[in-house]
Amino acid sequence: MNSGGKKLAYNVVGTVVGAVLAGLAIFGIVSYQNGVDTPQTNQQVINYNS
């Protein structure tokens, strides 16, 4: 392969890897948010005067 072909191959591989990582990140965030069923409640009172 010539240097131009290698550069193109690296660009393609980099694009694919980046897309896969982005997809996994988005999927992870969405699945995490869907998994949180309980609403947020205050578990403790913060006392600023202490």
Secondary structure, DSSP 8 states (H G I E B T S, - for coil): --HHHHHHHHHHHHHHHHHHHHHHHHHHHHHHHHH--S-----S---TT-
